[in-house]
Amino acid sequence: MSQAICNIIAGELNVRPEQVNAAVTLIDDGNTVPFIARYRKEVTGGLDDTQLRNLDSRLSYLRELDDRRQTIIKSIQDQGKMTPELERDIAAADSKTRLEDLYLPYKPKRRTKGQIAIEAGLEPLADKLWNHPQTDPESEAQNYLDADKGISDTKAALDGARAIVMERIAEDANLLEKIRGHLNRNAELVSRVVDGKEREGEKFKDYFDHHELLARVPSHRALAMLRGRNEGFLTLAINADPEQEESVRQSYCETLIAQHYGIDLSDAPADGWRKQVISWAWRIKVSMHMETELMGALKERSEIEAIEVFATNLKDLLMAAPAGPRATLGLDPGLRTGSKIAVVDSTGKVLTTDTIYPHPPQKQYDKSMQVVDALVRKYNVDLIAIGNGTASRETDSFVADLIKRGGLKVQKIMVSEAGASVYSASELAANEFPNMDVSLRGAVSIARRLQDPLAELVKIDPKSIGVGQYQHDVSQAMLAKRLDAVVEDCVNAVGVDVNTASPALLTRVAGLSSTLAQNIVDYRDENGRFESRTTLKKVARLGPKAFEQCAGFLRIMDGKNPLDASSVHPEAYPVVKTIAEKNNKAVKSLIGDSEFLRSLKAVDYTDDTFGVPTVSDIIKELDKPGRDPRPEFKTATFADGVTEISDLEPGMVLEGVVSNVANFGAFVDIGVHQDGLVHISALTDRYVSDPREVVKAGDIVKVKVMEVDAARKRIGLSMRLNDQPGQDNRAQPRSGAPKGQAPRGGQARKPQQRQDNSGGGLGGAFAEAFANAKRR
């Protein structure tokens, strides 16, 4: 890796270049991010997994940039057109956009009007008119007439000269950079409805006549407008001069072009021609190029932001509190086809399945109650997990009645069934339950995801879990890569019991491929449980490198070596042995001895391989070996009698679960089959720029119903419980709002610009589209 790349990344991460060099060397040697973050802190100077992910991403970009740089240099050199100044500019280019701007004049292309004009000998005419405005265009053009070359009159000569200068302008990298900077600061994105599409495209009505500064368009609005354009309902354009009256025909960008070349247009003979050249160059070439580029940049920026929203929500969902190893009955609610039941033991093993029909049209209420009561008693069920899909509230009421009638000591919990149907029909589920009906597999998934959300959700394609915004509109390759990284980091942060883990869970462990994961399960099936980590070396194709990467994240409970149940890596076992020997203790007696462990000084047990960071981590792990970083298990209590949108009334205060967090607010499940939206402005009394400062997916919150639109299935909520429905709760700015910013999180805009509605945050095509996606 070049030192230049190292320095760039170090500056962006605000770390030392040697830390970046060390991390890159480890990555290039095939080490995984979780392994480096956990077990190579001395080498990298303590870079964490987030820093390492960012480093890895930027490294890929900058290496691609460097490869492209070398290709461009070679191409220009082969043309014999490289100059020292150009070479310096190419070497200094810090983005692909700048690099391509510099290459534009030298990029092989089809014959253009400008090239044809040069071949016809019109370049001297173009130079003279452009640089010497006192030249009379008509008279000078007479000197370049040549019918054999297609220049039969002065108009053809002047048109050819104009084409030559226009192409120079359009390929001037420094000029393009100036114009791009101006547009990024001042241009507006303009969205209008396609004539005749008003009714059909009603869900995009907030963008039928919408314009706002390009630099301030949030990702969800940008993606909504881009979707509207892709579906044929909206047209999008860049307005380079939003402050200018429409009657003024000259763009400020034309002024920039003139200033860039030091041209002062007056009444000189050639100034009319020069003005036309500048105007045409802007309108025909540069503006179209810039609009395409800026639209692409907006889409890319919005995609990255949307992907990060998805990644953050996915992490919160995967790291949700597990109910733990308790016998659980999973209920996948249904009406006509019945509610599917699966009972699993504390390890997740399926004990039995069944189907009941307590709801219409069968209405076998009492019979269904007898079936479930018998199963709860027979298998000593502690928890009943109810999927939150169709008939979920009816089923929740049914279970509540069951518990009350039978005096059962069992807890019922509503569980998100997002992705359960995808898993049920997957090849993975078919291999796990080859003789089980597809419809029953969903009930098993619902039960297990209550016991351990992480272990069960890793079996589902992250994109099917439904916690993203506009996930189908973003780069699927980029999305998959980012979400896979999130899953990998979550799995390795928690650790995996190698004797109970599924192949899907093992696949997410650092260093293990799907083949190695299956080989581990096959070995376990053939030889019984693993008694020590070293036994992993006997697994087919699990070599030294794979063992190094995965061993610290795999747990062996009640094995031969107590350290195998901890996150202490086998390579560091000698450190623990040294601590024990120096203090005349057995290794086993160290574990959990908090008072003794707190008295240790990490520096006393360091050596050339293991420094203070690693030894400190070891001491912490010995205190609480295998500790789970996930929070304590809690559940929300939905209000009795509130099961449909029609049951809601403004002013109600309810408890709910945050199902999703977007840039503009949080969606909350309050048990009525349709999530409500708490706009960012209604999350708290203080100013927040990011909803994740206040809530995350899985949080249990109290909300007040502010607005109910049953027809459009929209629910406006507020976590500011003093807010009053029907009043303008935006009257007073929240403390801490930036100077000049609208109160309650609204963006200050010009009067003619449309805004997302607040007071519940129900406005916006994205809110509607997202609400549609959340409907059950």
Secondary structure, DSSP 8 states (H G I E B T S, - for coil): --HHHHHHHHHHHTS-HHHHHHHHHHHHTT--HHHHHHH-HHHHTS--HHHHHHHHHHHHHHHHHHHHHHHHHHHHHHTT---HHHHHHHHH--SHHHHHHHHGGGS-----HHHHHHHTT-HHHHHHHHH-TTS-HHHHHGGG-BGGGTB-SHHHHHHHHHHHHHHHHHT-HHHHHHHHHHHHHH-EEEEEE-TT-TTTTGGGGGGTEEEEEGGG--HHHHHHHHHHHHTTSEEEEEES-TTS-TT--S-HHHHHHHHHTT---SS-TTHHHHHHHHHHIIIIIIHHHHHHHHHHHHHHHHHHHHHHHHHHHHHHHHTS----S--EEEEE--STT-EEEEEE-TT--EEEEEEE--STTT--HHHHHHHHHHHHHHTT--EEEEESSTTHHHHHHHHHHHHHHHT---EEEEE--TTHHHHHTSHHHHHHSTTS-HHHHHHHHHHHHHH-HHHHHTTS-GGGS---SSGGGS-HHHHHHHHHHHHHHHHHHH-EETTT--HHHHHTSTT--HHHHHHHHHHHHHH-S--SGGGGGGSTT--HHHHHHHGGGEE-TT-SSGGGGSS--GGGHHHHHHHHHHTT--HHHHTT-HHHHHT--GGGG--SS--HHHHHHHHHHHHSTT---S---------TT--SGGG--TT-EEEEEEEEEETTEEEEE-SSSS-EEEEGGGS-SB--SSGGGT--TT-EEEEEEEEEETTTTEEEEES-TT--TTS-TTSS--BT--TT--GGG-----TTS-----SS---SHHHHHHHHHH--
